[in-house]
Amino acid sequence: SSFLNSVNHISTTTQIVEKRKEQPFKVTYSDNQYTYIIIGYGRQNHQGYSIKVNNLYETKNGIYIKTEFQGPKEYSNSENVTYPYIVVKIQQTDKGVIFSE
């Protein structure tokens, strides 16, 4: 059943991203075991972006996450639309997630 849970998680994540991908978004959801933090950076006209997690820690007040969106090392002349996002999976928690800039 863990395979099935994994498949369900992937489809839930895909649905969240598909619904919101045109604009930047920050979403969290939990199942019985894990909390998923999903950060999307909206529509981009090139590929080669990267997303770096600079900080991820827990305090008594919540879970803090700080990400950095990095542009392509070089831009090509051709447009190639992408929707960069990152999914961070942590142990299930009832604490709020605080997105720091």
NORSUL-V807741 format. One record per residue. N is the residue number from 1. RES is the residue in three letters. SS is DSSP state (hx for helix, st for strand, lp for the rest). PHI is phi in whole degrees, 0 to 359 (NA if undefined). PSI is psi in degrees with one decimal (999 if undefined). Layout:
n:res:ss:phi:psi
N:RES:SS:PHI:PSI
N:RES:SS:PHI:PSI
This chain:
n:res:ss:phi:psi
1:SER:lp:NA:-17.6
2:SER:hx:291:-29.8
3:PHE:hx:296:-43.4
4:LEU:hx:298:-43.8
5:ASN:hx:301:-40.6
6:SER:hx:297:-43.3
7:VAL:hx:297:-44.1
8:ASN:hx:299:-43.0
9:HIS:hx:300:-44.0
10:ILE:hx:297:-42.3
11:SER:hx:291:-36.5
12:THR:hx:296:-46.1
13:THR:hx:300:-45.5
14:THR:hx:299:-42.3
15:GLN:hx:297:-43.2
16:ILE:hx:300:-48.0
17:VAL:hx:295:-46.4
18:GLU:hx:301:-41.0
19:LYS:hx:292:-31.7
20:ARG:hx:246:-3.2
21:LYS:lp:298:-24.0
22:GLU:lp:295:-31.6
23:GLN:lp:243:156.2
24:PRO:st:300:144.1
25:PHE:st:209:159.1
26:LYS:st:221:120.8
27:VAL:st:222:145.3
28:THR:st:231:148.3
29:TYR:st:209:157.9
30:SER:st:231:148.3
31:ASP:lp:247:-161.5
32:ASN:lp:291:-23.7
33:GLN:lp:248:-34.4
34:TYR:st:228:156.5
35:THR:st:247:134.4
36:TYR:st:248:129.3
37:ILE:st:250:119.7
38:ILE:st:240:123.6
39:ILE:st:236:122.5
40:GLY:st:245:148.8
41:TYR:st:249:17.5
42:GLY:lp:74:-176.4
43:ARG:lp:290:130.5
44:GLN:st:236:146.9
45:ASN:lp:267:5.5
46:HIS:lp:222:170.7
47:GLN:lp:247:172.0
48:GLY:lp:103:9.0
49:TYR:lp:286:155.1
50:SER:st:225:155.0
51:ILE:st:236:124.8
52:LYS:st:246:133.5
53:VAL:st:272:109.2
54:ASN:st:276:-29.1
55:ASN:st:205:138.0
56:LEU:st:208:112.6
57:TYR:st:207:162.3
58:GLU:st:245:136.9
59:THR:lp:236:-179.4
60:LYS:lp:293:-19.3
61:ASN:lp:270:-20.2
62:GLY:lp:163:-173.5
63:ILE:st:257:127.4
64:TYR:st:253:134.0
65:ILE:st:226:137.6
66:LYS:st:229:123.3
67:THR:st:242:161.7
68:GLU:st:230:128.2
69:PHE:st:263:118.8
70:GLN:st:247:132.8
71:GLY:lp:288:169.5
72:PRO:lp:298:149.9
73:LYS:lp:296:-36.8
74:GLU:lp:217:143.9
75:TYR:lp:265:135.0
76:SER:lp:269:163.1
77:ASN:lp:288:-25.7
78:SER:lp:275:138.4
79:GLU:lp:281:139.0
80:ASN:lp:214:98.9
81:VAL:lp:294:131.3
82:THR:st:226:163.8
83:TYR:lp:228:77.9
84:PRO:lp:295:137.2
85:TYR:st:207:163.7
86:ILE:st:227:144.4
87:VAL:st:240:123.8
88:VAL:st:247:125.5
89:LYS:st:251:122.7
90:ILE:st:232:169.5
91:GLN:st:304:143.7
92:GLN:lp:303:135.3
93:THR:lp:217:151.3
94:ASP:lp:265:-5.8
95:LYS:lp:289:150.5
96:GLY:lp:288:154.8
97:VAL:st:258:127.7
98:ILE:st:252:120.5
99:PHE:st:267:114.0
100:SER:st:260:144.8
101:GLU:lp:273:999
